[in-house]
Amino acid sequence: MNDLQIIEGKNLDALAGILGASTNTGGGDAGRMPELKINSQVEDDEGNILPRGEFYIKGMDQKVFSPTVKFRPLSHHYQWLHYDPEQNKLVNKTRMVASFREEARDIRGGIKCGKPSYKAMQDMPQEEREKYKDITLFRQVRGLVSYTGKTLSGEEVKIENQPVILMLKGSNYGAFEDDYIKTLTRGQNIFDYYVELSTEKHKNGSVTWYTFVYGKKDGPVAIDQATYDTMVHIADMISTENKKVDDAYFNAAREDALDASAYNALGDSLDDDFDDVA
């Protein structure tokens, strides 16, 4: 019996639901892992020339660059993050949700950090939309990346099934769904395949940026024990983070309710005082 047959079944189905990995569901430290990123910088702080448009993993001891990588998605979630540039810190965040049907509670007792829906935003004047510019919706994809790349010194390094997170926003937000998830058939999970990732260069005047390109899929592939253990770890991370957010949400909501009660009580008292004067 192979690894896929050993692990598949109700336990794997339940795990897929937590991970937001199933096509049946419709789907900050953010349970943070090292992040797979595309380098867009010309040089680093030490003046070393960097390979633009190549992948590297942020959060590891050394940067290893490659124009293409092999990636196996294991989980898929959405999260709203509110970063205050004046305070230079994250001031609010939501729980990670696998579907927009879930309630995206935030740590301040609100929903989606207070950001209106996309449709509502489109109907607003630009001045009104500016109020929400620091609240960003991220598509978070966690998985395993493998590639053979080079360091800045030219040393060849092999990366094998390294757990990473993709924090996708803006021009990188939609492609994972359009070019990967929508290529799966109903009943498949996002972790059933490896996908080849490359990059595409974009230029608008003096601004240059790069986007993820989702290429050829390889699979279906088995769930071996190491992969399953990583999936369980990711699920535990997400559950722990969401519990913290939920606790903060309900505490904030409780405080708001107490403040409202105190305000109403004060209002009643003032009304009584004015009645006495009259």
C-alpha positions as CSV (number, residue, x, y, z in Angstrom):
1,M,0.0,0.0,0.0
2,N,1.5,3.4,-1.0
3,D,1.7,6.6,1.1
4,L,-1.3,8.1,-0.6
5,Q,-3.5,5.1,0.2
6,I,-2.2,5.0,3.8
7,I,-3.0,8.6,4.6
8,E,-6.1,9.4,2.5
9,G,-9.6,9.1,3.9
10,K,-11.6,11.1,6.5
11,N,-8.5,12.4,8.3
12,L,-7.1,13.8,5.1
13,D,-10.5,15.2,4.1
14,A,-10.8,17.0,7.4
15,L,-7.3,18.3,7.2
16,A,-8.0,19.6,3.6
17,G,-10.9,21.6,5.0
18,I,-8.7,23.3,7.6
19,L,-6.1,24.0,5.0
20,G,-8.5,25.5,2.5
21,A,-7.1,22.9,0.1
22,S,-10.2,21.2,-1.3
23,T,-12.0,22.3,-4.5
24,N,-15.2,21.1,-2.8
25,T,-15.1,24.0,-0.3
26,G,-15.1,26.9,-2.8
27,G,-12.7,28.4,-1.4
28,G,0.7,39.9,11.2
29,D,2.5,37.0,11.9
30,A,-0.1,35.1,10.0
31,G,1.3,31.8,11.1
32,R,4.4,33.0,9.4
33,M,6.9,30.7,7.5
34,P,9.8,31.7,5.4
35,E,8.4,33.6,2.4
36,L,9.0,32.7,-1.2
37,K,9.5,36.1,-3.0
38,I,10.5,37.5,-6.3
39,N,13.5,39.8,-6.2
40,S,12.8,43.2,-7.7
41,Q,15.8,45.0,-6.3
42,V,18.8,46.0,-8.3
43,E,21.3,45.7,-5.4
44,D,21.3,44.9,-1.7
45,D,22.3,47.2,1.2
46,E,26.0,46.1,0.7
47,G,26.0,47.0,-2.9
48,N,25.9,43.5,-4.3
49,I,24.1,43.2,-7.7
50,L,20.9,41.1,-7.3
51,P,19.3,38.9,-10.0
52,R,16.0,40.7,-10.7
53,G,13.0,38.6,-11.5
54,E,14.4,35.5,-9.7
55,F,12.9,33.7,-6.7
56,Y,14.5,33.5,-3.3
57,I,13.3,32.6,0.2
58,K,13.1,35.4,2.7
59,G,13.7,34.4,6.3
60,M,16.5,31.8,5.7
61,D,20.2,32.1,6.6
62,Q,21.2,32.7,3.0
63,K,19.5,33.9,-0.2
64,V,19.5,31.3,-3.0
65,F,18.2,32.6,-6.3
66,S,16.6,30.8,-9.2
67,P,14.5,31.9,-12.2
68,T,12.1,28.9,-11.8
69,V,11.1,26.7,-8.8
70,K,8.8,23.7,-8.2
71,F,6.1,24.4,-5.7
72,R,3.5,22.2,-4.0
73,P,0.6,24.2,-2.5
74,L,-0.6,22.7,0.8
75,S,-3.0,25.4,2.1
76,H,-4.9,28.4,0.8
77,H,-6.4,31.3,3.0
78,Y,-7.3,34.9,2.9
79,Q,-6.4,37.5,5.5
80,W,-6.8,41.3,5.9
81,L,-3.9,43.2,7.4
82,H,-4.0,46.8,8.5
83,Y,-0.5,48.4,8.5
84,D,-0.2,51.9,9.9
85,P,2.7,53.7,8.1
86,E,2.8,56.5,10.6
87,Q,3.3,54.0,13.5
88,N,5.3,51.7,11.3
89,K,3.5,48.7,12.6
90,L,0.6,46.3,12.1
91,V,-2.3,47.6,14.0
92,N,-5.1,45.2,13.1
93,K,-5.5,41.8,11.4
94,T,-8.2,39.3,10.8
95,R,-8.4,35.5,11.3
96,M,-7.3,33.5,8.3
97,V,-10.3,32.2,6.4
98,A,-10.5,29.5,3.7
99,S,-13.6,31.0,2.0
100,F,-15.3,34.4,1.8
101,R,-18.3,32.7,3.3
102,E,-16.5,32.7,6.7
103,E,-16.6,35.6,9.0
104,A,-13.3,37.4,8.9
105,R,-13.2,38.7,12.5
106,D,-10.4,41.0,13.5
107,I,-8.5,41.7,16.7
108,R,-10.3,45.1,17.3
109,G,-13.7,43.5,17.4
110,G,-14.6,44.3,13.8
111,I,-14.9,42.5,10.5
112,K,-12.2,42.6,7.7
113,C,-10.4,45.4,9.6
114,G,-13.4,47.6,8.6
115,K,-12.7,47.4,4.9
116,P,-15.8,47.5,2.7
117,S,-16.4,45.0,-0.1
118,Y,-14.7,45.4,-3.4
119,K,-18.0,46.4,-5.1
120,A,-18.7,49.0,-2.4
121,M,-15.2,50.4,-2.8
122,Q,-15.7,50.8,-6.5
123,D,-18.8,52.9,-6.0
124,M,-16.9,55.3,-3.6
125,P,-15.2,58.5,-4.7
126,Q,-11.4,58.3,-4.6
127,E,-11.2,60.4,-1.5
128,E,-13.4,57.9,0.4
129,R,-11.4,54.9,-0.9
130,E,-8.2,56.5,0.4
131,K,-9.3,55.9,4.0
132,Y,-8.8,52.2,3.4
133,K,-5.6,52.2,1.4
134,D,-3.5,50.8,4.3
135,I,-5.8,47.7,4.7
136,T,-4.7,45.0,2.4
137,L,-6.3,41.7,1.5
138,F,-3.7,39.0,1.1
139,R,-4.1,35.6,-0.5
140,Q,-1.8,33.3,1.6
141,V,-0.6,30.1,0.0
142,R,1.6,27.8,2.1
143,G,3.5,24.9,0.6
144,L,6.7,23.2,-0.2
145,V,9.3,24.7,-2.6
146,S,12.2,22.8,-4.3
147,Y,14.9,24.1,-6.6
148,T,18.6,24.3,-7.3
149,G,19.8,27.9,-7.3
150,K,22.8,30.0,-6.6
151,T,23.9,32.3,-3.9
152,L,25.4,35.8,-4.7
153,S,28.9,34.2,-4.4
154,G,28.0,31.7,-7.1
155,E,27.7,28.7,-4.8
156,E,25.1,26.2,-6.1
157,V,22.6,25.2,-3.4
158,K,19.8,22.6,-3.6
159,I,16.5,23.4,-1.8
160,E,14.3,20.4,-1.2
161,N,10.7,20.6,0.0
162,Q,11.3,23.7,2.1
163,P,8.0,25.0,3.8
164,V,7.3,28.5,2.6
165,I,4.4,31.0,2.4
166,L,3.4,33.1,-0.6
167,M,1.8,36.4,0.4
168,L,-0.1,37.4,-2.7
169,K,-1.7,40.8,-3.3
170,G,-2.2,43.4,-6.0
171,S,-1.2,42.1,-9.4
172,N,-0.1,38.8,-7.9
173,Y,-3.5,38.2,-6.1
174,G,-5.6,36.6,-8.8
175,A,-3.3,34.3,-10.8
176,F,-3.1,31.5,-8.3
177,E,-6.9,31.0,-8.5
178,D,-7.2,31.7,-12.2
179,D,-4.2,29.7,-13.4
180,Y,-3.9,27.0,-10.8
181,I,-7.0,26.3,-8.8
182,K,-9.4,26.6,-11.8
183,T,-7.3,24.0,-13.6
184,L,-8.2,21.4,-11.0
185,T,-11.3,19.2,-11.3
186,R,-13.9,19.0,-8.6
187,G,-12.9,16.7,-5.9
188,Q,-9.1,17.4,-6.3
189,N,-7.1,19.2,-3.7
190,I,-4.5,21.9,-4.3
191,F,-1.8,19.6,-2.8
192,D,-2.3,16.9,-5.4
193,Y,0.2,18.5,-7.7
194,Y,3.5,20.3,-8.0
195,V,3.4,23.3,-10.2
196,E,6.3,25.0,-12.0
197,L,6.7,28.7,-11.0
198,S,8.4,31.3,-13.2
199,T,8.1,35.1,-13.3
200,E,6.9,37.7,-15.7
201,K,8.3,41.2,-15.9
202,H,6.1,44.3,-16.1
203,K,7.1,47.9,-16.8
204,N,5.2,51.1,-16.6
205,G,7.5,54.1,-17.1
206,S,10.2,53.9,-14.5
207,V,8.4,51.3,-12.4
208,T,9.3,47.7,-12.9
209,W,7.6,44.7,-11.1
210,Y,7.3,41.0,-11.5
211,T,4.4,38.5,-11.1
212,F,4.2,34.8,-10.4
213,V,3.5,32.6,-13.4
214,Y,1.9,29.2,-12.8
215,G,3.0,26.7,-15.4
216,K,3.0,23.0,-15.9
217,K,1.5,20.8,-13.2
218,D,3.1,17.5,-12.2
219,G,1.0,14.8,-10.6
220,P,-1.2,13.7,-9.0
221,V,1.4,12.9,-6.3
222,A,1.2,10.9,-3.1
223,I,1.1,12.3,0.4
224,D,4.1,10.9,2.1
225,Q,4.6,11.1,5.9
226,A,6.9,14.2,5.8
227,T,4.4,16.1,3.7
228,Y,1.5,15.0,5.9
229,D,3.4,16.1,9.0
230,T,4.0,19.5,7.4
231,M,0.3,19.8,6.6
232,V,-0.6,19.0,10.2
233,H,1.9,21.6,11.4
234,I,0.4,24.3,9.1
235,A,-3.1,23.4,10.3
236,D,-2.0,23.7,13.9
237,M,-0.4,27.1,13.2
238,I,-3.5,28.4,11.5
239,S,-5.8,27.1,14.3
240,T,-3.6,28.6,17.0
241,E,-3.4,32.0,15.2
242,N,-7.1,32.1,14.6
243,K,-7.9,31.3,18.2
244,K,-5.8,34.3,19.3
245,V,-7.6,36.5,16.8
246,D,-11.0,35.2,18.0
247,D,-10.1,35.7,21.6
248,A,-9.1,39.3,20.9
249,Y,-12.2,39.9,18.8
250,F,-14.6,38.7,21.5
251,N,-12.7,40.7,24.2
252,A,-12.9,43.8,22.1
253,A,-16.6,43.3,21.4
254,R,-17.2,42.7,25.1
255,E,-15.4,46.0,26.0
256,D,-17.4,47.8,23.4
257,A,-20.6,46.4,24.9
258,L,-19.5,47.5,28.4
259,D,-18.6,51.0,27.1
260,A,-22.0,51.3,25.5
261,S,-23.8,50.2,28.7
262,A,-21.8,52.7,30.7
263,Y,-22.6,55.4,28.3
264,N,-26.3,54.6,28.3
265,A,-26.2,54.5,32.1
266,L,-24.6,57.9,32.2
267,G,-27.1,59.2,29.8
268,D,-30.0,58.0,32.0
269,S,-28.4,59.6,35.0
270,L,-28.0,62.9,33.2
271,D,-31.6,62.8,32.1
272,D,-32.7,62.3,35.8
273,D,-30.5,65.2,36.9
274,F,-32.1,67.5,34.3
275,D,-35.6,66.3,35.3
276,D,-34.8,67.4,38.9
277,V,-33.6,70.8,37.7
278,A,-36.8,71.3,35.7
